[in-house]
Amino acid sequence: MKYILIVPDGMADLPLELLAEKTPLEVAKTPNMDYLAQHGRVGRVRTIPKGMSAGSDVANMSLLGYDPKKYLYGRAPLEAANLNIHLHEDEVAFRCNLVTVEDEKMADYSAGHIRNEEAKVLIQELNQKLGSDKIKFYEGKSYRHLLVVKDPDVKRYLDIETTPPHDILGKDIKKYLPKGKFAELILGFMEKSREVLRDHPINQVRIDLKENPANMIWLWSQGQKPQMPLFVEKYNLKGGIISAVDLVNGLGKLIGLEIVKVPGITGYYDTNYLGKAEYALKALKKNDFVYIHIEAPDEAGHNGDIKAKISCIEHIDKDIVGTVLNYFKSHDDIRILVVPDHPTPIKLRTHTDDPVGFIMFGKNIPESGTQEFNEKTAKESDWAFENGESLINFFIKEHL
């Protein structure tokens, strides 16, 4: 039997006045997810443990069956793993966003979703001007990069309080800068980055094109390399993972999942939805489990873009859920689980820690009679899991 876990990042939402008090998922045309609901079972799950921040690192780790309270040491080390950066015991990694700050407010957490080639030049410039044998910038994709600090006393960096930039859109950054006894060094790098980036030719071109310039770095979610058991040891399944996001791929790499590379995936609205499904099906020829992560609805939520979020959901339904469903002639051969990692409500433009709905479909999953999959039907269901680990344990329990 094959197991397909589809994660539309941030798809869960709240009712909106502009949608007649419906959510984007309720309004979107999703015949394939509705088919899964009609012939499977709808429920809900808490992916964010109480007391933890509603981050994608927490939620995806939970959905893969690992307790974030036990294994999570910050978001940045997961991304470092995907970039093949081996963190030593005296090194700590920080997530390094290229951001746009205007009038001391966070105008854009992604610098207009800066292009990879532009970001590469800026990160290289930061390394040249601010880097040293103890400080190094590593390029990732678009606005998502890393800073690694080498220091025998790494604990002092782990205690610094940081804030995700996507949580403070439109807000005064001074209230959310890194805090703590040893935050001064990190604050210094963030301030010096303004001098390096402000007048860079790439940013001048971006301004001329009316695109948001990358005029500052924002450092957050620091940590050291986590020690986690392999997925195959924990679940006795060989698996693969598909995502355009370094965080998710890094998590997969740390637990021994195959990183399935798909051409044209971007982590944004224009990603190659169909390609993700097609490469997932190819991966299942040699694996038993595949985790398909789609970042697009989360980006739409952060951008407050209702139209884009509905469109992304419809692409996921048609190109991913539909393609996977149509491939398997016998439903006895598969189990499919569709579950967002967390809500990213349009009206809030940031993550929340509310439980999310899911659909489970396939072998030995009884039909519950639900006609649609959305937040409302999930809330009405009497089937609920307290955490992601218990959900995936049930999902693959017949294999264990």
C-alpha positions as CSV (number, residue, x, y, z in Angstrom):
1,M,0.0,0.0,0.0
2,K,1.1,3.6,-0.7
3,Y,0.6,6.6,1.5
4,I,0.3,10.1,0.1
5,L,0.3,13.1,2.6
6,I,-0.7,16.4,0.9
7,V,0.0,19.6,2.9
8,P,-1.6,22.8,1.4
9,D,0.4,25.2,3.7
10,G,-1.8,27.7,5.4
11,M,-5.0,26.7,3.5
12,A,-7.2,26.9,6.6
13,D,-8.8,30.2,7.1
14,L,-11.6,32.2,8.7
15,P,-15.0,33.4,7.2
16,L,-14.6,36.6,5.3
17,E,-17.2,39.4,4.8
18,L,-16.2,39.7,1.1
19,L,-17.0,36.0,0.6
20,A,-20.4,36.3,2.3
21,E,-18.9,34.9,5.5
22,K,-17.4,31.9,3.8
23,T,-13.7,30.9,3.8
24,P,-11.6,30.7,0.6
25,L,-11.8,26.9,0.9
26,E,-15.6,27.0,1.0
27,V,-15.7,29.3,-2.1
28,A,-13.1,27.4,-4.1
29,K,-14.1,24.7,-6.6
30,T,-12.7,21.5,-5.1
31,P,-14.4,18.5,-6.6
32,N,-11.5,16.2,-5.9
33,M,-11.2,17.1,-2.2
34,D,-15.0,16.9,-1.9
35,Y,-14.8,13.4,-3.5
36,L,-12.3,12.3,-0.8
37,A,-14.6,13.7,1.8
38,Q,-17.6,11.9,0.4
39,H,-15.8,8.5,0.2
40,G,-13.5,9.0,3.1
41,R,-13.6,10.7,6.5
42,V,-13.2,14.4,7.6
43,G,-11.8,15.3,10.9
44,R,-9.6,17.9,12.6
45,V,-6.2,17.9,14.3
46,R,-4.1,20.2,16.5
47,T,-0.7,20.6,14.7
48,I,0.6,23.3,17.0
49,P,1.2,22.1,20.6
50,K,-0.2,24.5,23.2
51,G,2.4,27.0,24.2
52,M,4.4,26.8,21.0
53,S,4.5,29.4,18.2
54,A,2.4,28.7,15.1
55,G,5.4,28.2,12.8
56,S,5.7,26.0,9.8
57,D,8.7,24.3,11.5
58,V,6.4,23.3,14.4
59,A,3.5,22.2,12.2
60,N,5.4,20.2,9.6
61,M,7.4,18.4,12.2
62,S,4.2,17.5,14.0
63,L,2.6,16.2,10.8
64,L,5.6,14.0,10.1
65,G,5.1,12.4,13.4
66,Y,7.8,14.1,15.5
67,D,7.0,16.0,18.7
68,P,8.2,19.6,18.3
69,K,8.6,20.0,22.0
70,K,11.1,17.3,22.0
71,Y,12.9,17.7,18.7
72,L,12.6,21.4,17.5
73,Y,15.7,23.5,18.1
74,G,14.7,26.4,15.8
75,R,13.7,26.8,12.1
76,A,17.1,27.8,10.8
77,P,18.9,24.5,11.5
78,L,16.3,22.6,9.4
79,E,16.9,24.9,6.5
80,A,20.7,24.5,7.0
81,A,20.3,20.7,6.6
82,N,18.7,21.2,3.2
83,L,21.5,23.5,2.1
84,N,24.1,20.8,3.2
85,I,25.4,23.1,5.9
86,H,26.8,20.9,8.7
87,L,26.4,22.7,11.9
88,H,29.1,22.0,14.5
89,E,28.5,22.1,18.3
90,D,30.0,25.6,18.4
91,E,27.7,27.0,15.6
92,V,24.2,28.4,15.6
93,A,22.1,29.2,12.5
94,F,19.7,32.1,12.2
95,R,17.1,32.4,9.5
96,C,18.0,35.5,7.5
97,N,15.2,37.1,5.5
98,L,15.8,39.8,2.9
99,V,13.0,42.3,3.8
100,T,11.7,45.7,2.9
101,V,11.5,48.3,5.7
102,E,9.8,51.7,5.1
103,D,9.5,54.4,7.7
104,E,10.8,51.9,10.3
105,K,7.8,49.6,9.5
106,M,7.9,46.1,8.1
107,A,6.6,46.7,4.6
108,D,7.4,43.3,3.1
109,Y,8.8,40.2,4.7
110,S,10.0,38.9,1.3
111,A,11.4,42.0,-0.4
112,G,8.8,41.5,-3.1
113,H,9.6,37.8,-3.4
114,I,13.0,38.8,-4.7
115,R,14.3,36.7,-7.5
116,N,17.0,34.0,-6.8
117,E,19.7,35.6,-9.0
118,E,19.2,39.0,-7.3
119,A,19.2,37.6,-3.9
120,K,22.4,35.6,-4.6
121,V,24.3,38.8,-5.4
122,L,23.1,40.5,-2.3
123,I,24.0,37.6,0.0
124,Q,27.5,37.5,-1.6
125,E,27.8,41.2,-0.9
126,L,26.8,40.8,2.7
127,N,29.3,38.1,3.1
128,Q,32.1,40.2,1.6
129,K,31.2,43.3,3.8
130,L,30.1,41.7,7.0
131,G,31.3,38.1,7.0
132,S,34.4,36.7,8.8
133,D,35.8,33.4,9.9
134,K,33.1,33.4,12.6
135,I,30.2,34.9,10.6
136,K,29.0,33.5,7.3
137,F,25.9,34.2,5.2
138,Y,24.5,31.3,3.1
139,E,22.2,31.8,0.2
140,G,18.9,29.9,0.0
141,K,16.0,30.8,-2.3
142,S,14.3,34.1,-2.9
143,Y,14.1,36.0,0.4
144,R,15.0,33.0,2.6
145,H,18.7,32.7,3.6
146,L,20.8,31.8,6.6
147,L,23.4,33.4,8.9
148,V,25.7,31.0,10.8
149,V,27.6,32.3,13.9
150,K,30.6,30.3,15.3
151,D,31.2,30.9,19.0
152,P,32.2,28.5,21.8
153,D,29.4,30.0,23.9
154,V,26.5,29.3,21.6
155,K,23.9,29.2,24.4
156,R,23.9,33.0,24.6
157,Y,22.6,33.1,21.0
158,L,19.9,30.5,21.7
159,D,18.4,32.6,24.5
160,I,17.9,35.7,22.2
161,E,14.2,36.4,21.6
162,T,13.3,36.8,17.9
163,T,10.1,37.5,15.9
164,P,9.2,36.2,12.5
165,P,9.0,39.1,10.0
166,H,5.7,37.9,8.5
167,D,4.1,38.4,11.9
168,I,4.7,42.1,12.0
169,L,3.6,43.4,8.6
170,G,2.9,47.1,8.7
171,K,4.2,47.3,12.3
172,D,7.0,49.4,13.8
173,I,10.1,47.1,13.8
174,K,11.6,48.7,16.9
175,K,9.2,46.8,19.1
176,Y,10.1,43.5,17.5
177,L,13.9,43.6,17.1
178,P,15.8,40.7,18.8
179,K,15.8,41.0,22.6
180,G,17.9,39.6,25.4
181,K,21.1,40.0,27.2
182,F,23.2,39.0,24.2
183,A,21.1,40.4,21.3
184,E,23.6,43.3,20.6
185,L,25.7,41.4,18.1
186,I,22.7,40.3,16.1
187,L,21.2,43.7,16.2
188,G,24.5,45.1,14.9
189,F,24.4,42.9,11.9
190,M,20.8,43.8,11.1
191,E,21.7,47.5,11.3
192,K,24.9,47.2,9.3
193,S,23.0,45.3,6.6
194,R,21.1,48.5,5.8
195,E,24.3,50.3,4.9
196,V,25.3,47.4,2.6
197,L,22.0,47.0,0.9
198,R,20.4,50.4,0.8
199,D,22.3,51.8,-2.3
200,H,23.1,48.5,-4.0
201,P,22.5,48.7,-7.8
202,I,20.1,45.7,-7.6
203,N,17.9,47.6,-5.2
204,Q,18.0,50.8,-7.4
205,V,16.8,48.7,-10.3
206,R,14.0,47.2,-8.2
207,I,12.9,50.6,-7.1
208,D,12.9,51.8,-10.7
209,L,10.7,48.8,-11.6
210,K,8.4,49.7,-8.7
211,E,9.4,46.5,-6.8
212,N,10.1,46.4,-3.1
213,P,13.9,46.7,-2.4
214,A,15.7,44.3,-0.1
215,N,17.0,47.0,2.1
216,M,17.6,45.1,5.4
217,I,18.1,41.6,6.7
218,W,15.9,40.2,9.5
219,L,17.4,37.5,11.7
220,W,15.1,35.0,13.6
221,S,14.4,31.4,14.6
222,Q,17.9,30.5,15.5
223,G,19.0,27.1,16.7
224,Q,21.4,24.2,16.6
225,K,21.2,20.9,14.7
226,P,18.5,18.6,16.1
227,Q,19.0,14.9,16.7
228,M,16.0,12.9,15.3
229,P,15.3,9.3,14.6
230,L,15.0,8.3,10.9
231,F,11.5,8.0,9.5
232,V,12.2,4.5,8.3
233,E,13.2,3.5,11.8
234,K,10.2,5.1,13.4
235,Y,7.6,4.0,10.8
236,N,9.1,1.2,8.9
237,L,8.4,3.0,5.6
238,K,10.7,4.4,2.9
239,G,9.6,7.8,1.9
240,G,10.1,11.0,-0.1
241,I,9.3,14.6,0.3
242,I,8.5,17.3,-2.2
243,S,8.6,21.0,-1.4
244,A,10.1,24.3,-2.7
245,V,10.8,25.4,0.9
246,D,14.2,24.7,2.4
247,L,12.7,24.3,5.9
248,V,10.5,21.4,4.8
249,N,13.2,19.7,2.7
250,G,15.7,20.1,5.5
251,L,13.3,18.5,7.9
252,G,12.9,15.6,5.4
253,K,16.6,15.3,5.0
254,L,17.2,15.1,8.7
255,I,14.8,12.2,9.1
256,G,16.1,10.4,6.0
257,L,13.4,11.1,3.5
258,E,14.4,11.3,-0.2
259,I,14.3,14.9,-1.4
260,V,12.4,14.7,-4.7
261,K,13.4,17.6,-6.9
262,V,10.7,18.9,-9.2
263,P,11.4,21.4,-12.1
264,G,9.6,24.7,-11.8
265,I,8.5,24.7,-8.2
266,T,8.8,28.1,-6.7
267,G,7.1,28.2,-3.3
268,Y,4.8,30.8,-4.7
269,Y,1.5,31.1,-6.6
270,D,3.2,30.2,-9.9
271,T,4.7,26.9,-8.7
272,N,4.5,23.7,-10.8
273,Y,1.5,22.1,-9.1
274,L,1.1,19.3,-11.7
275,G,4.8,18.5,-11.6
276,K,4.6,18.0,-7.8
277,A,1.9,15.3,-8.4
278,E,3.7,13.7,-11.3
279,Y,7.0,13.4,-9.5
280,A,5.3,12.2,-6.3
281,L,3.8,9.3,-8.3
282,K,7.2,8.5,-9.8
283,A,8.7,8.6,-6.3
284,L,6.1,6.1,-5.1
285,K,7.4,3.5,-7.5
286,K,10.4,3.0,-5.1
287,N,9.0,4.5,-1.9
288,D,6.0,3.7,0.3
289,F,5.2,7.2,1.5
290,V,5.4,10.7,0.0
291,Y,4.9,14.1,1.6
292,I,3.7,16.8,-0.8
293,H,4.0,20.3,0.6
294,I,2.6,23.3,-1.3
295,E,3.5,26.8,0.1
296,A,1.3,28.9,-2.2
297,P,-1.8,29.2,-0.1
298,D,0.3,30.3,2.9
299,E,1.9,33.1,0.8
300,A,-1.6,34.3,-0.3
301,G,-2.7,34.4,3.3
302,H,0.4,36.4,4.3
303,N,-0.3,38.8,1.4
304,G,-4.0,39.1,2.3
305,D,-4.8,38.1,-1.3
306,I,-8.2,36.4,-1.4
307,K,-8.3,35.8,-5.1
308,A,-4.9,34.3,-5.2
309,K,-5.7,32.0,-2.2
310,I,-8.8,30.7,-3.9
311,S,-6.9,30.1,-7.1
312,C,-4.1,28.3,-5.3
313,I,-6.5,26.0,-3.6
314,E,-8.2,25.2,-6.9
315,H,-4.8,24.4,-8.5
316,I,-4.0,22.0,-5.6
317,D,-7.3,20.3,-6.0
318,K,-7.2,19.9,-9.7
319,D,-3.5,19.3,-10.4
320,I,-2.3,17.5,-7.3
321,V,-5.3,15.8,-5.5
322,G,-7.0,15.1,-8.8
323,T,-3.8,13.7,-10.5
324,V,-3.0,11.4,-7.6
325,L,-6.6,10.2,-7.3
326,N,-6.9,9.5,-11.0
327,Y,-3.7,7.5,-11.1
328,F,-4.8,4.8,-8.7
329,K,-7.4,2.6,-10.2
330,S,-8.0,0.7,-7.0
331,H,-8.6,2.6,-3.8
332,D,-7.5,-0.5,-1.9
333,D,-3.9,0.3,-2.9
334,I,-3.6,3.7,-1.3
335,R,-4.3,6.0,1.6
336,I,-4.5,9.8,1.0
337,L,-4.3,12.4,3.7
338,V,-5.0,16.1,2.9
339,V,-4.2,18.4,5.8
340,P,-3.0,22.0,6.1
341,D,-0.1,22.5,8.5
342,H,-1.8,25.5,10.2
343,P,-4.2,28.3,9.3
344,T,-3.0,31.5,7.7
345,P,-6.1,33.7,7.7
346,I,-6.5,36.4,5.1
347,K,-7.8,38.9,7.7
348,L,-4.8,38.3,10.0
349,R,-2.1,37.8,7.5
350,T,-0.2,35.5,9.8
351,H,-0.3,31.9,11.2
352,T,-2.6,30.9,14.0
353,D,-2.5,27.8,16.3
354,D,-6.1,26.8,15.8
355,P,-6.8,23.1,14.9
356,V,-7.1,22.4,11.2
357,G,-9.4,20.1,9.2
358,F,-8.2,17.0,7.3
359,I,-9.5,14.4,5.0
360,M,-8.4,10.8,5.2
361,F,-9.3,8.5,2.3
362,G,-8.4,5.0,1.1
363,K,-8.2,1.4,2.3
364,N,-10.3,0.7,5.4
365,I,-11.3,4.3,5.9
366,P,-15.1,4.3,6.2
367,E,-17.3,6.8,4.4
368,S,-18.6,9.4,6.8
369,G,-21.2,10.9,4.6
370,T,-19.7,14.4,4.5
371,Q,-20.3,16.0,1.2
372,E,-17.6,18.7,1.2
373,F,-14.3,19.4,2.8
374,N,-13.9,22.8,4.4
375,E,-13.4,24.3,7.8
376,K,-17.1,24.1,8.7
377,T,-17.4,20.4,8.0
378,A,-14.2,19.6,9.8
379,K,-15.4,21.5,12.9
380,E,-18.7,19.6,12.8
381,S,-16.9,16.2,12.7
382,D,-16.6,14.2,15.9
383,W,-13.3,12.8,14.8
384,A,-10.3,14.6,16.2
385,F,-6.6,14.1,17.1
386,E,-4.7,16.0,19.7
387,N,-1.4,16.2,17.7
388,G,0.1,15.4,14.4
389,E,1.9,12.3,15.6
390,S,-1.3,10.6,16.6
391,L,-2.8,11.5,13.2
392,I,0.0,10.0,11.1
393,N,0.1,7.0,13.4
394,F,-3.5,6.3,12.6
395,F,-2.9,7.1,8.9
396,I,-0.2,4.4,8.5
397,K,-1.2,2.1,11.4
398,E,-1.9,-0.9,9.1
399,H,1.7,-0.8,8.1
400,L,3.1,-0.7,11.6
